[in-house]
Amino acid sequence: MQGTVKDFDPAARAGSVLLDDGTELPFDADAFAAGGLRLLRFGQRVNLAMEGDRVTVVTLSTFPLPGS
C-alpha cells in the first residue's frame, strides 16, 4: 500500500500518511523504525505495511518493504 506523508514529528518519530483515497492513517515510532528511515518530509511518497488497522512499517516508495 502507498501513501503520502501528511505530517511527521522527528522527536516522537511518529506521524500520519494520506492514502490516495484521502484516508488518514497514523503511524507510531515502531512503524517508523521498522522502515529503516531517519527522517520523513511532508509530501514524500511512502510504502506502508499494515497488520489489521495498524501501520507496522513505513518506508520510502523506492525501498522494498521488509520481508518482501
All heavy atoms as TSV, in Angstrom:
chain	resi	resn	atom	element	x	y	z
A	1	MET	N	N	0.843	-1.149	0.000
A	1	MET	CA	C	0.000	0.000	0.000
A	1	MET	C	C	0.908	1.238	0.000
A	1	MET	O	O	1.984	1.216	0.588
A	1	MET	CB	C	-0.872	-0.049	1.248
A	1	MET	CG	C	-1.713	1.159	1.476
A	1	MET	SD	S	-2.702	1.064	2.992
A	1	MET	CE	C	-3.538	-0.487	2.801
A	2	GLN	N	N	0.465	2.298	-0.659
A	2	GLN	CA	C	1.241	3.523	-0.707
A	2	GLN	C	C	0.437	4.712	-0.190
A	2	GLN	O	O	-0.787	4.682	-0.205
A	2	GLN	CB	C	1.692	3.831	-2.126
A	2	GLN	CG	C	2.728	2.877	-2.651
A	2	GLN	CD	C	3.326	3.365	-3.953
A	2	GLN	OE1	O	2.784	4.237	-4.609
A	2	GLN	NE2	N	4.452	2.805	-4.312
A	3	GLY	N	N	1.150	5.718	0.260
A	3	GLY	CA	C	0.523	6.936	0.728
A	3	GLY	C	C	1.507	8.087	0.649
A	3	GLY	O	O	2.640	7.924	0.193
A	4	THR	N	N	1.065	9.253	1.107
A	4	THR	CA	C	1.871	10.463	1.100
A	4	THR	C	C	1.945	10.998	2.525
A	4	THR	O	O	0.930	11.046	3.228
A	4	THR	CB	C	1.224	11.522	0.177
A	4	THR	OG1	O	1.077	10.957	-1.122
A	4	THR	CG2	C	2.070	12.772	0.091
A	5	VAL	N	N	3.145	11.386	2.953
A	5	VAL	CA	C	3.334	11.880	4.314
A	5	VAL	C	C	2.530	13.158	4.514
A	5	VAL	O	O	2.678	14.124	3.772
A	5	VAL	CB	C	4.829	12.142	4.608
A	5	VAL	CG1	C	5.003	12.757	5.997
A	5	VAL	CG2	C	5.630	10.855	4.485
A	6	LYS	N	N	1.660	13.133	5.515
A	6	LYS	CA	C	0.891	14.326	5.884
A	6	LYS	C	C	1.646	15.124	6.936
A	6	LYS	O	O	1.755	16.338	6.844
A	6	LYS	CB	C	-0.484	13.941	6.418
A	6	LYS	CG	C	-1.297	15.153	6.842
A	6	LYS	CD	C	-2.635	14.762	7.395
A	6	LYS	CE	C	-3.362	16.040	7.812
A	6	LYS	NZ	N	-4.112	15.855	9.019
A	7	ASP	N	N	2.142	14.427	7.959
A	7	ASP	CA	C	2.948	15.088	8.975
A	7	ASP	C	C	3.877	14.082	9.624
A	7	ASP	O	O	3.634	12.881	9.583
A	7	ASP	CB	C	2.096	15.809	10.027
A	7	ASP	CG	C	1.121	14.892	10.734
A	7	ASP	OD1	O	1.568	13.886	11.305
A	7	ASP	OD2	O	-0.073	15.195	10.727
A	8	PHE	N	N	4.962	14.606	10.194
A	8	PHE	CA	C	5.944	13.768	10.872
A	8	PHE	C	C	6.595	14.589	11.968
A	8	PHE	O	O	7.022	15.723	11.742
A	8	PHE	CB	C	7.015	13.273	9.891
A	8	PHE	CG	C	8.093	12.458	10.554
A	8	PHE	CD1	C	7.812	11.199	11.044
A	8	PHE	CD2	C	9.370	12.953	10.693
A	8	PHE	CE1	C	8.800	10.446	11.677
A	8	PHE	CE2	C	10.359	12.218	11.309
A	8	PHE	CZ	C	10.083	10.959	11.802
A	9	ASP	N	N	6.648	14.028	13.174
A	9	ASP	CA	C	7.295	14.657	14.321
A	9	ASP	C	C	8.610	13.920	14.573
A	9	ASP	O	O	8.600	12.780	15.039
A	9	ASP	CB	C	6.389	14.567	15.541
A	9	ASP	CG	C	6.998	15.167	16.794
A	9	ASP	OD1	O	8.206	15.496	16.794
A	9	ASP	OD2	O	6.265	15.296	17.782
A	10	PRO	N	N	9.755	14.538	14.232
A	10	PRO	CA	C	11.037	13.844	14.396
A	10	PRO	C	C	11.349	13.488	15.850
A	10	PRO	O	O	12.000	12.477	16.101
A	10	PRO	CB	C	12.073	14.822	13.854
A	10	PRO	CG	C	11.352	15.998	13.336
A	10	PRO	CD	C	9.905	15.853	13.645
A	11	ALA	N	N	10.889	14.273	16.803
A	11	ALA	CA	C	11.154	13.968	18.212
A	11	ALA	C	C	10.393	12.718	18.646
A	11	ALA	O	O	10.940	11.854	19.336
A	11	ALA	CB	C	10.772	15.150	19.093
A	12	ALA	N	N	9.149	12.593	18.228
A	12	ALA	CA	C	8.329	11.429	18.586
A	12	ALA	C	C	8.532	10.274	17.620
A	12	ALA	O	O	8.154	9.142	17.908
A	12	ALA	CB	C	6.855	11.816	18.609
A	13	ARG	N	N	9.105	10.581	16.434
A	13	ARG	CA	C	9.309	9.592	15.364
A	13	ARG	C	C	7.983	8.961	14.938
A	13	ARG	O	O	7.893	7.776	14.665
A	13	ARG	CB	C	10.338	8.547	15.790
A	13	ARG	CG	C	11.690	9.180	16.097
A	13	ARG	CD	C	12.705	8.221	16.653
A	13	ARG	NE	N	12.885	6.997	15.936
A	13	ARG	CZ	C	13.782	6.780	14.962
A	13	ARG	NH1	N	14.588	7.746	14.603
A	13	ARG	NH2	N	13.875	5.619	14.380
A	14	ALA	N	N	6.950	9.775	14.900
A	14	ALA	CA	C	5.608	9.319	14.539
A	14	ALA	C	C	4.947	10.378	13.673
A	14	ALA	O	O	5.405	11.517	13.610
A	14	ALA	CB	C	4.781	9.076	15.790
A	15	GLY	N	N	3.874	9.993	13.008
A	15	GLY	CA	C	3.164	10.945	12.162
A	15	GLY	C	C	1.954	10.307	11.525
A	15	GLY	O	O	1.359	9.385	12.079
A	16	SER	N	N	1.617	10.796	10.332
A	16	SER	CA	C	0.477	10.228	9.609
A	16	SER	C	C	0.708	10.348	8.111
A	16	SER	O	O	1.492	11.183	7.651
A	16	SER	CB	C	-0.826	10.921	10.009
A	16	SER	OG	O	-0.808	12.271	9.623
A	17	VAL	N	N	0.015	9.489	7.391
A	17	VAL	CA	C	0.066	9.489	5.928
A	17	VAL	C	C	-1.351	9.568	5.388
A	17	VAL	O	O	-2.313	9.183	6.064
A	17	VAL	CB	C	0.770	8.234	5.369
A	17	VAL	CG1	C	2.212	8.171	5.797
A	17	VAL	CG2	C	0.052	6.970	5.780
A	18	LEU	N	N	-1.471	10.078	4.185
A	18	LEU	CA	C	-2.746	10.096	3.475
A	18	LEU	C	C	-2.695	9.077	2.361
A	18	LEU	O	O	-1.766	9.089	1.537
A	18	LEU	CB	C	-3.014	11.475	2.884
A	18	LEU	CG	C	-3.280	12.599	3.867
A	18	LEU	CD1	C	-3.377	13.930	3.125
A	18	LEU	CD2	C	-4.549	12.342	4.651
A	19	LEU	N	N	-3.689	8.198	2.337
A	19	LEU	CA	C	-3.811	7.266	1.222
A	19	LEU	C	C	-4.364	8.015	0.014
A	19	LEU	O	O	-4.862	9.139	0.142
A	19	LEU	CB	C	-4.739	6.109	1.605
A	19	LEU	CG	C	-4.318	5.281	2.817
A	19	LEU	CD1	C	-5.326	4.155	3.046
A	19	LEU	CD2	C	-2.910	4.733	2.650
A	20	ASP	N	N	-4.311	7.405	-1.141
A	20	ASP	CA	C	-4.781	8.064	-2.360
A	20	ASP	C	C	-6.265	8.407	-2.305
A	20	ASP	O	O	-6.707	9.338	-2.971
A	20	ASP	CB	C	-4.483	7.199	-3.584
A	20	ASP	CG	C	-2.989	7.091	-3.856
A	20	ASP	OD1	O	-2.225	7.959	-3.365
A	20	ASP	OD2	O	-2.579	6.152	-4.548
A	21	ASP	N	N	-7.033	7.672	-1.493
A	21	ASP	CA	C	-8.468	7.965	-1.383
A	21	ASP	C	C	-8.769	9.034	-0.318
A	21	ASP	O	O	-9.922	9.328	-0.040
A	21	ASP	CB	C	-9.265	6.692	-1.105
A	21	ASP	CG	C	-9.005	6.082	0.273
A	21	ASP	OD1	O	-8.209	6.661	1.062
A	21	ASP	OD2	O	-9.577	5.025	0.553
A	22	GLY	N	N	-7.705	9.597	0.296
A	22	GLY	CA	C	-7.878	10.650	1.291
A	22	GLY	C	C	-7.937	10.164	2.725
A	22	GLY	O	O	-7.990	10.975	3.649
A	23	THR	N	N	-7.912	8.860	2.935
A	23	THR	CA	C	-7.925	8.308	4.285
A	23	THR	C	C	-6.618	8.626	4.991
A	23	THR	O	O	-5.541	8.415	4.429
A	23	THR	CB	C	-8.108	6.774	4.243
A	23	THR	OG1	O	-9.313	6.464	3.544
A	23	THR	CG2	C	-8.155	6.177	5.641
A	24	GLU	N	N	-6.711	9.128	6.209
A	24	GLU	CA	C	-5.519	9.421	7.003
A	24	GLU	C	C	-5.216	8.248	7.929
A	24	GLU	O	O	-6.105	7.756	8.627
A	24	GLU	CB	C	-5.729	10.686	7.827
A	24	GLU	CG	C	-4.500	11.092	8.606
A	24	GLU	CD	C	-4.667	12.411	9.344
A	24	GLU	OE1	O	-5.669	13.112	9.115
A	24	GLU	OE2	O	-3.770	12.732	10.141
A	25	LEU	N	N	-3.954	7.797	7.913
A	25	LEU	CA	C	-3.523	6.706	8.776
A	25	LEU	C	C	-2.364	7.182	9.644
A	25	LEU	O	O	-1.333	7.610	9.119
A	25	LEU	CB	C	-3.045	5.505	7.953
A	25	LEU	CG	C	-4.063	4.760	7.130
A	25	LEU	CD1	C	-3.377	3.662	6.319
A	25	LEU	CD2	C	-5.113	4.134	8.038
A	26	PRO	N	N	-2.502	7.095	10.957
A	26	PRO	CA	C	-1.378	7.446	11.831
A	26	PRO	C	C	-0.378	6.291	11.882
A	26	PRO	O	O	-0.742	5.129	11.677
A	26	PRO	CB	C	-2.043	7.645	13.188
A	26	PRO	CG	C	-3.248	6.762	13.146
A	26	PRO	CD	C	-3.702	6.755	11.706
A	27	PHE	N	N	0.875	6.624	12.154
A	27	PHE	CA	C	1.881	5.590	12.404
A	27	PHE	C	C	2.691	5.992	13.629
A	27	PHE	O	O	2.868	7.172	13.917
A	27	PHE	CB	C	2.775	5.340	11.186
A	27	PHE	CG	C	3.611	6.511	10.757
A	27	PHE	CD1	C	4.868	6.725	11.298
A	27	PHE	CD2	C	3.140	7.397	9.806
A	27	PHE	CE1	C	5.639	7.801	10.895
A	27	PHE	CE2	C	3.904	8.475	9.394
A	27	PHE	CZ	C	5.160	8.682	9.943
A	28	ASP	N	N	3.178	4.975	14.340
A	28	ASP	CA	C	3.928	5.228	15.570
A	28	ASP	C	C	5.423	5.050	15.337
A	28	ASP	O	O	5.869	4.729	14.232
A	28	ASP	CB	C	3.425	4.337	16.703
A	28	ASP	CG	C	3.514	2.842	16.388
A	28	ASP	OD1	O	4.328	2.447	15.526
A	28	ASP	OD2	O	2.773	2.070	17.014
A	29	ALA	N	N	6.197	5.254	16.398
A	29	ALA	CA	C	7.652	5.174	16.304
A	29	ALA	C	C	8.122	3.775	15.906
A	29	ALA	O	O	9.117	3.635	15.198
A	29	ALA	CB	C	8.281	5.588	17.628
A	30	ASP	N	N	7.409	2.735	16.338
A	30	ASP	CA	C	7.794	1.366	15.976
A	30	ASP	C	C	7.666	1.143	14.467
A	30	ASP	O	O	8.525	0.515	13.857
A	30	ASP	CB	C	6.947	0.342	16.728
A	30	ASP	CG	C	7.264	0.302	18.212
A	30	ASP	OD1	O	8.378	0.709	18.616
A	30	ASP	OD2	O	6.383	-0.136	18.988
A	31	ALA	N	N	6.591	1.644	13.868
A	31	ALA	CA	C	6.399	1.506	12.418
A	31	ALA	C	C	7.462	2.288	11.664
A	31	ALA	O	O	7.985	1.826	10.645
A	31	ALA	CB	C	5.008	1.980	12.017
A	32	PHE	N	N	7.821	3.467	12.161
A	32	PHE	CA	C	8.858	4.271	11.531
A	32	PHE	C	C	10.204	3.551	11.623
A	32	PHE	O	O	10.926	3.428	10.633
A	32	PHE	CB	C	8.931	5.647	12.188
A	32	PHE	CG	C	10.007	6.517	11.622
A	32	PHE	CD1	C	9.864	7.105	10.378
A	32	PHE	CD2	C	11.170	6.753	12.329
A	32	PHE	CE1	C	10.862	7.908	9.846
A	32	PHE	CE2	C	12.168	7.552	11.815
A	32	PHE	CZ	C	12.012	8.124	10.563
A	33	ALA	N	N	10.552	3.030	12.797
A	33	ALA	CA	C	11.824	2.335	12.994
A	33	ALA	C	C	11.920	1.083	12.124
A	33	ALA	O	O	12.998	0.757	11.629
A	33	ALA	CB	C	11.996	1.970	14.465
A	34	ALA	N	N	10.816	0.396	11.908
A	34	ALA	CA	C	10.812	-0.829	11.104
A	34	ALA	C	C	11.182	-0.562	9.646
A	34	ALA	O	O	11.664	-1.452	8.953
A	34	ALA	CB	C	9.450	-1.511	11.184
A	35	GLY	N	N	10.983	0.670	9.190
A	35	GLY	CA	C	11.295	1.018	7.804
A	35	GLY	C	C	12.731	1.417	7.566
A	35	GLY	O	O	13.148	1.608	6.423
A	36	GLY	N	N	13.517	1.558	8.632
A	36	GLY	CA	C	14.922	1.881	8.486
A	36	GLY	C	C	15.216	3.307	8.041
A	36	GLY	O	O	16.279	3.583	7.503
A	37	LEU	N	N	14.300	4.218	8.292
A	37	LEU	CA	C	14.476	5.606	7.868
A	37	LEU	C	C	15.005	6.468	9.007
A	37	LEU	O	O	14.926	6.090	10.173
A	37	LEU	CB	C	13.140	6.182	7.382
A	37	LEU	CG	C	12.476	5.444	6.237
A	37	LEU	CD1	C	11.127	6.065	5.933
A	37	LEU	CD2	C	13.355	5.469	5.002
A	38	ARG	N	N	15.512	7.661	8.652
A	38	ARG	CA	C	15.956	8.630	9.654
A	38	ARG	C	C	15.012	9.813	9.754
A	38	ARG	O	O	14.923	10.460	10.784
A	38	ARG	CB	C	17.338	9.161	9.295
A	38	ARG	CG	C	18.419	8.144	9.410
A	38	ARG	CD	C	19.735	8.834	9.265
A	38	ARG	NE	N	20.751	7.910	8.835
A	38	ARG	CZ	C	21.961	8.258	8.528
A	38	ARG	NH1	N	22.317	9.521	8.568
A	38	ARG	NH2	N	22.833	7.358	8.156
A	39	LEU	N	N	14.327	10.126	8.654
A	39	LEU	CA	C	13.500	11.323	8.606
A	39	LEU	C	C	12.475	11.181	7.493
A	39	LEU	O	O	12.710	10.480	6.511
A	39	LEU	CB	C	14.393	12.542	8.319
A	39	LEU	CG	C	13.747	13.912	8.314
A	39	LEU	CD1	C	13.261	14.284	9.711
A	39	LEU	CD2	C	14.745	14.961	7.830
A	40	LEU	N	N	11.347	11.830	7.656
A	40	LEU	CA	C	10.343	11.943	6.592
A	40	LEU	C	C	9.991	13.412	6.421
A	40	LEU	O	O	10.032	14.179	7.385
A	40	LEU	CB	C	9.076	11.160	6.957
A	40	LEU	CG	C	9.165	9.648	6.865
A	40	LEU	CD1	C	7.909	9.018	7.459
A	40	LEU	CD2	C	9.360	9.205	5.426
A	41	ARG	N	N	9.617	13.774	5.195
A	41	ARG	CA	C	9.200	15.148	4.905
A	41	ARG	C	C	7.769	15.142	4.383
A	41	ARG	O	O	7.330	14.187	3.721
A	41	ARG	CB	C	10.105	15.763	3.833
A	41	ARG	CG	C	11.525	15.980	4.269
A	41	ARG	CD	C	12.346	16.698	3.206
A	41	ARG	NE	N	12.123	16.234	1.848
A	41	ARG	CZ	C	12.803	15.254	1.247
A	41	ARG	NH1	N	13.747	14.613	1.898
A	41	ARG	NH2	N	12.533	14.926	0.007
A	42	PHE	N	N	7.069	16.235	4.647
A	42	PHE	CA	C	5.726	16.432	4.123
A	42	PHE	C	C	5.742	16.193	2.606
A	42	PHE	O	O	6.607	16.689	1.900
A	42	PHE	CB	C	5.269	17.864	4.427
A	42	PHE	CG	C	3.963	18.231	3.786
A	42	PHE	CD1	C	2.771	17.804	4.327
A	42	PHE	CD2	C	3.935	18.973	2.621
A	42	PHE	CE1	C	1.560	18.125	3.735
A	42	PHE	CE2	C	2.740	19.309	2.015
A	42	PHE	CZ	C	1.554	18.878	2.572
A	43	GLY	N	N	4.781	15.408	2.138
A	43	GLY	CA	C	4.622	15.175	0.715
A	43	GLY	C	C	5.414	14.009	0.156
A	43	GLY	O	O	5.235	13.657	-1.010
A	44	GLN	N	N	6.283	13.391	0.968
A	44	GLN	CA	C	7.024	12.234	0.470
A	44	GLN	C	C	6.087	11.064	0.236
A	44	GLN	O	O	5.148	10.834	0.996
A	44	GLN	CB	C	8.102	11.792	1.468
A	44	GLN	CG	C	9.402	12.483	1.305
A	44	GLN	CD	C	10.456	11.916	2.232
A	44	GLN	OE1	O	10.238	11.836	3.446
A	44	GLN	NE2	N	11.589	11.564	1.692
A	45	ARG	N	N	6.377	10.313	-0.808
A	45	ARG	CA	C	5.618	9.104	-1.118
A	45	ARG	C	C	6.236	7.951	-0.341
A	45	ARG	O	O	7.463	7.790	-0.326
A	45	ARG	CB	C	5.705	8.860	-2.619
A	45	ARG	CG	C	4.720	7.904	-3.141
A	45	ARG	CD	C	3.349	8.537	-3.223
A	45	ARG	NE	N	2.470	7.565	-3.851
A	45	ARG	CZ	C	1.193	7.498	-3.656
A	45	ARG	NH1	N	0.596	8.379	-2.888
A	45	ARG	NH2	N	0.472	6.593	-4.241
A	46	VAL	N	N	5.399	7.157	0.331
A	46	VAL	CA	C	5.894	6.058	1.161
A	46	VAL	C	C	5.116	4.778	0.894
A	46	VAL	O	O	3.973	4.797	0.438
A	46	VAL	CB	C	5.814	6.405	2.669
A	46	VAL	CG1	C	6.794	7.503	3.030
A	46	VAL	CG2	C	4.410	6.785	3.088
A	47	ASN	N	N	5.777	3.657	1.190
A	47	ASN	CA	C	5.140	2.354	1.208
A	47	ASN	C	C	4.753	2.045	2.647
A	47	ASN	O	O	5.493	2.390	3.580
A	47	ASN	CB	C	6.093	1.257	0.722
A	47	ASN	CG	C	6.230	1.228	-0.766
A	47	ASN	OD1	O	5.343	1.657	-1.499
A	47	ASN	ND2	N	7.353	0.722	-1.244
A	48	LEU	N	N	3.632	1.378	2.804
A	48	LEU	CA	C	3.126	1.022	4.128
A	48	LEU	C	C	2.837	-0.464	4.194
A	48	LEU	O	O	2.343	-1.043	3.226
A	48	LEU	CB	C	1.820	1.754	4.425
A	48	LEU	CG	C	1.782	3.254	4.240
A	48	LEU	CD1	C	0.353	3.752	4.301
A	48	LEU	CD2	C	2.628	3.920	5.281
A	49	ALA	N	N	3.120	-1.057	5.352
A	49	ALA	CA	C	2.658	-2.409	5.639
A	49	ALA	C	C	1.675	-2.288	6.799
A	49	ALA	O	O	1.884	-1.485	7.714
A	49	ALA	CB	C	3.814	-3.322	6.010
A	50	MET	N	N	0.619	-3.061	6.725
A	50	MET	CA	C	-0.433	-2.995	7.739
A	50	MET	C	C	-0.612	-4.369	8.392
A	50	MET	O	O	-0.388	-5.395	7.766
A	50	MET	CB	C	-1.765	-2.603	7.094
A	50	MET	CG	C	-1.761	-1.308	6.326
A	50	MET	SD	S	-1.914	0.134	7.345
A	50	MET	CE	C	-3.511	-0.093	8.088
A	51	GLU	N	N	-1.049	-4.330	9.633
A	51	GLU	CA	C	-1.475	-5.525	10.349
A	51	GLU	C	C	-2.800	-5.162	10.990
A	51	GLU	O	O	-2.834	-4.389	11.960
A	51	GLU	CB	C	-0.440	-5.899	11.396
A	51	GLU	CG	C	-0.436	-7.359	11.762
A	51	GLU	CD	C	0.760	-7.681	12.617
A	51	GLU	OE1	O	1.829	-7.925	12.048
A	51	GLU	OE2	O	0.601	-7.666	13.860
A	52	GLY	N	N	-3.885	-5.617	10.409
A	52	GLY	CA	C	-5.201	-5.170	10.858
A	52	GLY	C	C	-5.375	-3.703	10.497
A	52	GLY	O	O	-5.161	-3.306	9.358
A	53	ASP	N	N	-5.689	-2.870	11.481
A	53	ASP	CA	C	-5.859	-1.432	11.257
A	53	ASP	C	C	-4.608	-0.632	11.590
A	53	ASP	O	O	-4.626	0.591	11.519
A	53	ASP	CB	C	-7.008	-0.897	12.125
A	53	ASP	CG	C	-8.359	-1.402	11.657
A	53	ASP	OD1	O	-8.458	-1.841	10.498
A	53	ASP	OD2	O	-9.310	-1.346	12.453
A	54	ARG	N	N	-3.523	-1.310	11.963
A	54	ARG	CA	C	-2.304	-0.630	12.422
A	54	ARG	C	C	-1.226	-0.645	11.343
A	54	ARG	O	O	-0.955	-1.674	10.737
A	54	ARG	CB	C	-1.781	-1.330	13.668
A	54	ARG	CG	C	-0.578	-0.680	14.265
A	54	ARG	CD	C	-0.111	-1.417	15.525
A	54	ARG	NE	N	1.178	-0.894	15.938
A	54	ARG	CZ	C	2.338	-1.329	15.487
A	54	ARG	NH1	N	2.398	-2.311	14.625
A	54	ARG	NH2	N	3.462	-0.773	15.903
A	55	VAL	N	N	-0.597	0.523	11.123
A	55	VAL	CA	C	0.564	0.603	10.239
A	55	VAL	C	C	1.745	0.008	10.994
A	55	VAL	O	O	2.049	0.427	12.109
A	55	VAL	CB	C	0.862	2.066	9.835
A	55	VAL	CG1	C	2.135	2.143	9.011
A	55	VAL	CG2	C	-0.308	2.667	9.074
A	56	THR	N	N	2.410	-0.988	10.387
A	56	THR	CA	C	3.532	-1.651	11.049
A	56	THR	C	C	4.876	-1.261	10.460
A	56	THR	O	O	5.901	-1.422	11.118
A	56	THR	CB	C	3.380	-3.181	10.983
A	56	THR	OG1	O	3.271	-3.572	9.618
A	56	THR	CG2	C	2.172	-3.640	11.776
A	57	VAL	N	N	4.886	-0.772	9.211
A	57	VAL	CA	C	6.127	-0.341	8.565
A	57	VAL	C	C	5.828	0.853	7.678
A	57	VAL	O	O	4.839	0.865	6.952
A	57	VAL	CB	C	6.745	-1.458	7.678
A	57	VAL	CG1	C	8.020	-0.967	6.999
A	57	VAL	CG2	C	7.013	-2.715	8.470
A	58	VAL	N	N	6.709	1.857	7.753
A	58	VAL	CA	C	6.674	3.000	6.844
A	58	VAL	C	C	8.065	3.105	6.235
A	58	VAL	O	O	9.053	3.179	6.975
A	58	VAL	CB	C	6.359	4.322	7.573
A	58	VAL	CG1	C	6.399	5.488	6.606
A	58	VAL	CG2	C	5.028	4.254	8.274
A	59	THR	N	N	8.155	3.084	4.916
A	59	THR	CA	C	9.443	3.264	4.256
A	59	THR	C	C	9.236	4.011	2.946
A	59	THR	O	O	8.093	4.155	2.487
A	59	THR	CB	C	10.171	1.922	4.060
A	59	THR	OG1	O	11.539	2.168	3.723
A	59	THR	CG2	C	9.520	1.078	2.992
A	60	LEU	N	N	10.304	4.504	2.359
A	60	LEU	CA	C	10.183	5.231	1.102
A	60	LEU	C	C	9.664	4.337	0.001
A	60	LEU	O	O	9.926	3.131	-0.003
A	60	LEU	CB	C	11.536	5.821	0.705
A	60	LEU	CG	C	12.125	6.846	1.665
A	60	LEU	CD1	C	13.451	7.359	1.125
A	60	LEU	CD2	C	11.175	7.989	1.910
A	61	SER	N	N	8.965	4.918	-0.940
A	61	SER	CA	C	8.373	4.126	-2.025
A	61	SER	C	C	9.434	3.477	-2.907
A	61	SER	O	O	9.147	2.515	-3.604
A	61	SER	CB	C	7.423	4.975	-2.864
A	61	SER	OG	O	8.122	6.026	-3.484
A	62	THR	N	N	10.659	3.959	-2.852
A	62	THR	CA	C	11.736	3.365	-3.640
A	62	THR	C	C	12.424	2.213	-2.910
A	62	THR	O	O	13.262	1.538	-3.491
A	62	THR	CB	C	12.794	4.429	-4.011
A	62	THR	OG1	O	13.248	5.057	-2.818
A	62	THR	CG2	C	12.221	5.470	-4.948
A	63	PHE	N	N	12.094	2.003	-1.632
A	63	PHE	CA	C	12.674	0.914	-0.846
A	63	PHE	C	C	11.687	-0.238	-0.781
A	63	PHE	O	O	10.467	-0.010	-0.704
A	63	PHE	CB	C	12.953	1.352	0.590
A	63	PHE	CG	C	14.029	2.387	0.758
A	63	PHE	CD1	C	14.330	2.872	2.003
A	63	PHE	CD2	C	14.741	2.887	-0.315
A	63	PHE	CE1	C	15.312	3.821	2.200
A	63	PHE	CE2	C	15.729	3.843	-0.149
A	63	PHE	CZ	C	16.020	4.300	1.112
A	64	PRO	N	N	12.181	-1.476	-0.774
A	64	PRO	CA	C	11.257	-2.606	-0.592
A	64	PRO	C	C	10.791	-2.674	0.858
A	64	PRO	O	O	11.515	-2.252	1.775
A	64	PRO	CB	C	12.114	-3.816	-0.950
A	64	PRO	CG	C	13.516	-3.376	-0.658
A	64	PRO	CD	C	13.556	-1.899	-0.942
A	65	LEU	N	N	9.600	-3.174	1.052
A	65	LEU	CA	C	9.124	-3.419	2.416
A	65	LEU	C	C	9.874	-4.603	2.983
A	65	LEU	O	O	10.165	-5.565	2.259
A	65	LEU	CB	C	7.623	-3.719	2.410
A	65	LEU	CG	C	6.713	-2.522	2.168
A	65	LEU	CD1	C	5.299	-2.967	1.897
A	65	LEU	CD2	C	6.755	-1.576	3.350
A	66	PRO	N	N	10.241	-4.582	4.257
A	66	PRO	CA	C	10.919	-5.732	4.866
A	66	PRO	C	C	10.086	-6.997	4.692
A	66	PRO	O	O	8.861	-6.969	4.830
A	66	PRO	CB	C	11.018	-5.356	6.343
A	66	PRO	CG	C	10.922	-3.869	6.368
A	66	PRO	CD	C	10.038	-3.498	5.207
A	67	GLY	N	N	10.748	-8.072	4.325
A	67	GLY	CA	C	10.062	-9.347	4.141
A	67	GLY	C	C	9.456	-9.515	2.759
A	67	GLY	O	O	8.853	-10.544	2.480
A	68	SER	N	N	9.615	-8.532	1.876
A	68	SER	CA	C	9.061	-8.647	0.523
A	68	SER	C	C	10.020	-9.310	-0.415
A	68	SER	O	O	11.182	-9.203	-0.343
A	68	SER	CB	C	8.721	-7.264	-0.043
A	68	SER	OG	O	7.730	-6.665	0.713
